Amino acid sequence: MLINKTYEISSCDDVELNIKRTSKLEYRMTYDDEKQMKAIVFVIGGYGANANISFLDFDREYIAKKFDVVVVNVFYHCFCQRRSNEEKYSVYKKFEPEDITILKENLNQFNLIAKDEITSQNAPIIAEMLVKH
């Protein structure tokens, strides 16, 4: 029988990028408990692998069935860099004060004037309008 398990563990900070980890490291594992496992296979999805989590699950299950291996997906440190079909794995936009300053400068370059004060709450909408412009 095919077994799917999900684990969340404490992990380390990203030393290279100097980013402190605030969330648990998630990994998902699939194997067939009726077969002798030949290996452990780690599948590290590329940039945007979080777009549709069901693809990761499908691939992991297929490989486990086909090759008699334990297959593990690791949801690595910056896994949620794009929007996902599941909110938990979806990126969100957050505008810091320096981002708002840059947004205002970009609006001025195109002679566009914001009618309202630009805040961290409305900045994503204004930025999206600028992109469309």
N, C-alpha and C positions, 0 to 999 in steps of 0.2 A: 504494500500500500504506500502511496506517495505521501510523504510527511513534509509539511511546510511549517517552519518556525521562524519567529521574529524575536530578535534580542536587542536590547538597548543597554550599552555599557558606558561607564565613565571612560573618557579618553584624554589624550594630551592636547595641549594648545598647539596651534600652527606656529612653530618656531620660525620658519622661513618668512612668513608674512607678518609675524608678530601679532597674531590674532588670538585672543583668548577664547577658548571653547566655552560656550554657555549651555550647550545642549548635549544630550547623550549621543554617542555614536550608535547608529542603527545598522544592523545587518540582518539579512534574511537568508535562511538556509533551507534547501530542499534535498530530500533523498528518498529512496525507496527502501523501506525497512525489511522487505522480503528478499533483497538481493545483497550479495557480497560487494561492498564498495571497493573500487579499484583505485580511487584517487580523490583528492579534494581539489575542486576547481574554483578559483576566485574570479568573479566577473566584475570588473570595474567599468562602469558605464562611462561613456564619453560626455563631453560638455552638452548638457541638455537631456541627459538620460532620464531626468525626473519629469519630462514633459508628459509622459503617460506611464505611470507605474505598472499598469497591467502588462506592458510589453516586457518589462524586466521579469515579472512573475512568470509570464508565458515562456520566455526563453530559458529561465532557470529550470522550470519544470520539464521542458522538452529535453534539455541536456541531461538532466538527472535520469529521466526515463531511458533515453537512447543509449547512454554510455555507462550506466551503472556507477555513477560518481556522486559524491556530495557536492552540491553547487551552492556557492555563497555569493550574494550581492552585498557589497559594502556601500552604504550611503555615506560617502566620505565627507570631509570637513565642509567643503563649499558645494555640496551636492545640489542645493536648492538655488541655483543661479538663474533659472528661468521659471516662467509660469508653468504650473503643473495642473493636471486634472484633479489632483487632490490638494486641498488647501494647506495641509500640513507640510507639503513639500514644495510649496509655491513661494517664489520670491515676492517681496513687497517693496514698494518704493518709499524711501524715507528721505526727505530733503532737510539737510542741515542748514544752519544760517549761511555758511559759505556757498552752498549750492543755490540758495535763493539769490544771493548777490550775483552769481554767474548767470542765473536765469534772467535776471533783470538786465544784465549787460547784453545778453543775446537778444532779448526783446528790443532793446534800443538799437542794435545793429540793423534790425529790419524795420525800424521806425514803428514798432508796435508798442502800444501803451496799455498796460493792464488797468482796467477800470477800477478794480478793487485792490486793496493791499494784498500783496503776495505773502502767504503764510505757508508753513509746512503742510497744512491741511489742503490748501487749494493748489499748491505748486505742481503736483503731479498732473492735474487737469490742464493747467496753463502750459506746462512743458509738452504735453501731448498735442495741444493746439499749435504750439510752435513747430513741432515736428511735422504736422499736417500742412502748415503754411509753407 
